[in-house]
Amino acid sequence: MSDFILNVIHRPEMVPEYSATVTGHGKEEDIGDKKLLTESLDIFKTQQRLAHENGLKVTIHMTYAALFNEEAVAIAKKDHEVYGDEIALSLLGLPCEEFREKYKTKDFCIWMFSMEDKKRIVDDVFGKFHDIFGFYPESTGSYYMDADLTNYIKETYPSVKCAIATCWEEGPKAYHTCNNSWYTLFDGGPWAPWIPSKQNTHAPAADESEDSGIVAIPHLSRDLLACYDGNGSNFGTHPQNVLRGMIYDTKTWEFPYLYNLIDQYRAQEKYNNGYSYNMMFVGPGWMNKMGRWEAPYELLLKSYSDGCKYYGDLKKEGKLIDMTMSEFADYYREKKSYKEPECALWRDILYGSDKQVFWYTDPYMRAGVSMDQGGAIFDLRPYAAKLKWEVGIGTKHVQDASYPFLIQEKYRAGYFTHYAGEGTIRSAKLSYKGEEVDLCLCRTKAHFSQEGKTRILTLDPVTIEFADLSLTLLTKEYFEEGSGSIKIERTVLEMSDPSAEVELNEYMVACYGTTEYPEDMTGITLTCEGSEPKEIVYEYRCREESLKGASAVSAIVPAIETKVSMTASSEAEGYIREGYAFSPMFTLGYKKKIKDKEMFATWLNLEKAN
C-alpha cells in the first residue's frame, strides 16, 4: 500500500507581496489601505471555500498582519472547529503598519534580519499568536529558515514540530528571471520533506544529535527537471506557477501540465518505499481581482478551483491522504529514518523530450544524475560537511543561503563548454588509438531498483563507435544508504574485436561556489594518495600529477570544509589536475585499460574536512 500525502497551506496575507503594487498602481504606498485588506480577505475566504468543498484539510498560516485582523482570526477559529484545519503561524507576511512602525524597516524576509532582530521578531509574532489563540503553534515557515533561526524557535517554542524551510532551486536562475531583483538565494536543498540538521537547514540530520527538532517541508513542489533547467517559479504544483509559465491551454483554460506534475509526484512512491508527498502553499496576492501574469481574475480563480478538485477527486478515489502540517510531521517521523534517502527518477513532462534525471538526497549529499549525459553527475552538494552557514545582516551571507556545490552544470558549464577549459561534471571517457569519446555524449535511460539499503540505477547499455572498433558499455550506479559514497560500475558487454584494449578514464571536474561567479581556489589541496603520495596545493598553475596504484585521489576544499575523493575497485593510475584562472576547476580521476567482458568500478566519496 502506498501513501500520497498532501499538505494544503493557506496564508491570509493582509498586505500580499503582489497585490499591494497592483491595486495601488499610480498611488502613494499605503499598506493599510482598506480596499486592499478587504480584497485580500475575500480571496483567502475563496481559497478556504474551494479546499473545503473538495474535502481537503488546510493548514492556515496566520501572518503577523493577519493577527491584527479580527475577521481573519475569526475565520481561522471557525474553520479549525468545523473542518479540522490547523491554525499555524507564518513568518511571511510581516509587513503591515504595526510592523513598519515597530521595526522601522521594509525588510520582510525573516532569514535576512540580524540574529538579534530575528529573535525579537519571533518573540513578538509568537507572543501575539499566543495572546489571540491561547496556545503556541505547532507549525511555522517562510521561504527559507536558516539553522540559527530554527534552533531558536525550537528551543523557545518547543511546540513547533513542522516548518516550511526552503524553496527548491530558488537561486540565481530565479533571480535572473526576476530582472535581478529577487534576492532570495537558496539553491542546494532537498525537494521533498526532510529533518534539517542543527548546523545547516539544507543538510538533513544524520542522527538524533544533529536533529533540529522539526520536520521541514519545501515551499512548493517543483518540477524537478524544468525547475533546474529554468526558472522554478514557472514550474510547480501551485497553479500560480503554471499560469506564470503560460503552461495551459489558452482557449479552453485547461491545465494538463499541472495534473501531470501532481501525478509524477505520486509516482515517486516507487522509489521511496511506498511514500510520496506534495504540497500547495498559497497566499491571496496572486488571485488579484485586476488579474496577474497576463491572466484575468476568472482564469486565476478557475486554476485554483480545478487544482483543488483534482486533489479532492484523488482523495475520494483513495489515492491521496490530506494532512495538516503537524499531522504530517508525526507521520514523517514514524515513517522515515534519519539516513533513509529521498529518491526521484524524473522525466520531462513539458517539452516533449526524452530527458530523464535522477535525484538523490541523504544526510551526506544531494546528487543529480543525467541520463541525457550517459549517467553523469551534474549536481553535487556535500552535505557531509554540515557546513555552518550563517545568513542575514551582520553575517558574511546577508542574502545568499545556498548550500555550496562541488558540481553544478548550470553555473559551471557542465560538459559542454564554448571555448577552453572544462565545466563541472562527473563522467567517464573511453580512448582507443587516439580517438576519445565522453559518455556525456551518450543518451540513455535508467531503471531503478533497491537491494537492501542500496538504491541502484541500471542504465541502458550504450554503444561506442571508434574508427575500427565498437563496444557496448553497461553503467550501474549504486547509492548505499549512510555511506556518503556513490559507486559507479562500468562493464564492457561486448567488443567487435574481443582482443582489443581501450582506456577508461573515470573523472570528476569540480570547484565550489553558490553562484555563477568563481571563488578563490587558492589553498585547495589535491593528492594522489598511496605509499608515495603526490600533492598539489592549488595556485592556478595547470599542474598535473599521477600515481600508479593510487589508493585514492582527493581534494580538500577548506572554504566549504569538505574532502572529496575517488577510489577504485582494482589497481589503476590515479591522477590529479589543477586548473587555471580562465578555468578555475580541479580534476580527480582514474585511468584503467579494460578488455571485453571486464568491469571497473570507482567510488565518489564525501566527508567533512576538519
C-alpha positions, 0 to 999 in steps of 0.5 A, a space after each residue: 500500500 502506498 501513501 500520497 500525502 498532501 499538505 494544503 497551506 493557506 496564508 491570509 496575507 493582509 498586505 500580499 507581496 503582489 497585490 499591494 503594487 497592483 491595486 495601488 498602481 499610480 498611488 502613494 504606498 499605503 499598506 493599510 489601505 482598506 480596499 486592499 485588506 478587504 480584497 485580500 480577505 475575500 480571496 483567502 475566504 475563496 481559497 478556504 471555500 474551494 479546499 473545503 468543498 473538495 474535502 481537503 484539510 488546510 493548514 492556515 498560516 496566520 501572518 503577523 498582519 493577519 493577527 491584527 485582523 479580527 475577521 481573519 482570526 475569526 475565520 481561522 477559529 471557525 474553520 479549525 472547529 468545523 473542518 479540522 484545519 490547523 491554525 499555524 503561524 507564518 513568518 511571511 507576511 510581516 509587513 503591515 503598519 504595526 510592523 513598519 512602525 515597530 521595526 522601522 524597516 521594509 525588510 520582510 524576509 525573516 532569514 535576512 534580519 540580524 540574529 538579534 532582530 530575528 529573535 525579537 521578531 519571533 518573540 513578538 509574532 509568537 507572543 501575539 499568536 499566543 495572546 489571540 489563540 491561547 496556545 503556541 503553534 505547532 507549525 511555522 515557515 517562510 521561504 527559507 529558515 536558516 539553522 540559527 533561526 530554527 534552533 531558536 524557535 525550537 528551543 523557545 517554542 518547543 511546540 513547533 514540530 513542522 516548518 516550511 524551510 526552503 524553496 527548491 532551486 530558488 537561486 540565481 536562475 530565479 533571480 535572473 528571471 526576476 530582472 535581478 531583483 529577487 534576492 532570495 538565494 537558496 539553491 542546494 536543498 532537498 525537494 521533498 520533506 526532510 529533518 534539517 540538521 542543527 548546523 545547516 537547514 539544507 543538510 538533513 540530520 544524520 542522527 538524533 544529535 544533529 536533529 533540529 527538532 522539526 520536520 521541514 517541508 519545501 515551499 512548493 513542489 517543483 518540477 524537478 527537471 524544468 525547475 533546474 533547467 529554468 526558472 522554478 517559479 514557472 514550474 510547480 504544483 501551485 497553479 500560480 506557477 503554471 499560469 506564470 509559465 503560460 503552461 495551459 491551454 489558452 482557449 479552453 483554460 485547461 491545465 494538463 501540465 499541472 495534473 501531470 506534475 501532481 501525478 509524477 509526484 505520486 509516482 515517486 512512491 516507487 522509489 521511496 518505499 511506498 511514500 510520496 508527498 506534495 504540497 500547495 502553499 498559497 497566499 491571496 496576492 496572486 488571485 488579484 481581482 485586476 488579474 496577474 501574469 497576463 491572466 484575468 481574475 476568472 482564469 486565476 480563480 478557475 486554476 485554483 478551483 480545478 487544482 483543488 478538485 483534482 486533489 479532492 477527486 484523488 482523495 475520494 478515489 483513495 489515492 491521496 491522504 490530506 494532512 495538516 502540517 503537524 499531522 504530517 510531521 508525526 507521520 514523517 517521523 514514524 515513517 522515515 529514518 534519519 539516513 533513509 534517502 529521498 529518491 526521484 527518477 524524473 522525466 520531462 513532462 513539458 517539452 516533449 523530450 526524452 530527458 530523464 534525471 535522477 535525484 538523490 538526497 541523504 544526510 551526506 549529499 544531494 546528487 543529480 544524475 543525467 541520463 541525457 549525459 550517459 549517467 553523469 553527475 551534474 549536481 553535487 552538494 556535500 552535505 557531509 560537511 554540515 557546513 555552518 552557514 550563517 545568513 542575514 545582516 551582520 553575517 558574511 551571507 546577508 542574502 545568499 543561503 545556498 548550500 555550496 556545490 562541488 558540481 553544478 552544470 548550470 553555473 559551471 558549464 557542465 560538459 559542454 563548454 564554448 571555448 577552453 577549459 572544462 565545466 563541472 561534471 562527473 563522467 567517464 571517457 573511453 580512448 582507443 588509438 587516439 580517438 576519445 569519446 565522453 559518455 556525456 555524449 551518450 543518451 540513455 535511460 535508467 531503471 531503478 531498483 533497491 537491494 537492501 539499503 542500496 538504491 541502484 540505477 541500471 542504465 541502458 547499455 550504450 554503444 561506442 563507435 571508434 574508427 575500427 572498433 565498437 563496444 557496448 558499455 553497461 553503467 550501474 550506479 549504486 547509492 548505499 544508504 549512510 555511506 556518503 559514497 556513490 559507486 559507479 560500475 562500468 562493464 564492457 558487454 561486448 567488443 567487435 574485436 574481443 582482443 582489443 584494449 581501450 582506456 577508461 578514464 573515470 573523472 570528476 571536474 569540480 570547484 565550489 561556489 553558490 553562484 555563477 561567479 568563481 571563488 578563490 581556489 587558492 589553498 585547495 589541496 589535491 593528492 594522489 594518495 598511496 605509499 608515495 603520495 603526490 600533492 598539489 596545493 592549488 595556485 592556478 598553475 595547470 599542474 598535473 600529477 599521477 600515481 600508479 596504484 593510487 589508493 585514492 585521489 582527493 581534494 580538500 576544499 577548506 572554504 566549504 570544509 569538505 574532502 572529496 575523493 575517488 577510489 577504485 575497485 582494482 589497481 589503476 593510475 590515479 591522477 590529479 589536475 589543477 586548473 587555471 584562472 580562465 578555468 578555475 576547476 580541479 580534476 580527480 580521476 582514474 585511468 584503467 585499460 579494460 578488455 571485453 567482458 571486464 568491469 571497473 568500478 570507482 567510488 565518489 566519496 564525501 566527508 567533512 574536512 576538519 
